[in-house]
Amino acid sequence: MCHDTSVYTRENRTARDYESLRAEVDRWQSNVSLNWSEDEINAVSTWLAKRYYGFSCPSDC
């Protein structure tokens, strides 16, 4: 586990909306060389947005 749930609720979090969350997912998957496809990045971003952040996501997710 890299961090606890405070990363989702702290006031100064990086992800402020779906788009910024997706950018963070893309950045981190690249940093650890996961080589995810766009579909995988979108799927993880959507799951995080719904499960932890409570962000609305674009109509295509």
C-alpha positions in Angstrom: 0.0 0.0 0.0 1.5 3.3 -1.1 -0.8 5.5 1.0 -3.9 5.6 3.1 -7.3 6.9 2.2 -6.4 10.5 3.2 -5.0 11.0 -0.3 -8.6 11.0 -1.5 -10.0 13.4 1.1 -7.2 15.9 1.9 -7.8 19.5 0.9 -4.6 19.9 -1.1 -5.1 16.8 -3.2 -3.9 16.9 -6.8 -7.0 15.4 -8.3 -9.8 18.0 -8.3 -12.0 16.5 -11.0 -12.1 13.5 -13.4 -9.7 15.0 -15.9 -7.0 15.8 -13.3 -7.5 12.4 -11.8 -7.1 10.7 -15.2 -3.9 12.8 -15.7 -2.5 11.5 -12.4 -3.4 7.9 -13.3 -1.7 8.3 -16.6 1.4 9.9 -15.0 1.8 7.2 -12.3 1.2 4.3 -14.7 4.0 5.8 -16.8 6.3 6.4 -13.8 6.1 2.7 -12.9 6.3 1.5 -16.6 3.0 -0.3 -16.7 2.4 0.6 -20.4 -1.4 0.7 -20.0 -3.6 1.3 -22.9 -6.0 4.3 -23.0 -8.8 1.9 -22.2 -7.0 0.7 -19.1 -6.2 4.2 -18.0 -9.8 5.2 -18.5 -11.1 2.1 -16.6 -8.8 2.7 -13.5 -9.6 6.5 -13.6 -13.4 5.8 -13.7 -13.2 3.2 -10.9 -11.2 5.6 -8.7 -13.5 8.5 -9.5 -16.6 6.5 -8.5 -15.2 4.5 -5.6 -13.1 7.0 -3.8 -13.3 10.6 -5.2 -17.0 10.9 -6.0 -16.2 12.7 -9.2 -18.6 12.8 -12.1 -17.0 11.4 -15.2 -17.5 12.1 -18.9 -20.5 10.5 -20.5 -18.2 8.0 -22.2 -17.1 6.3 -19.0 
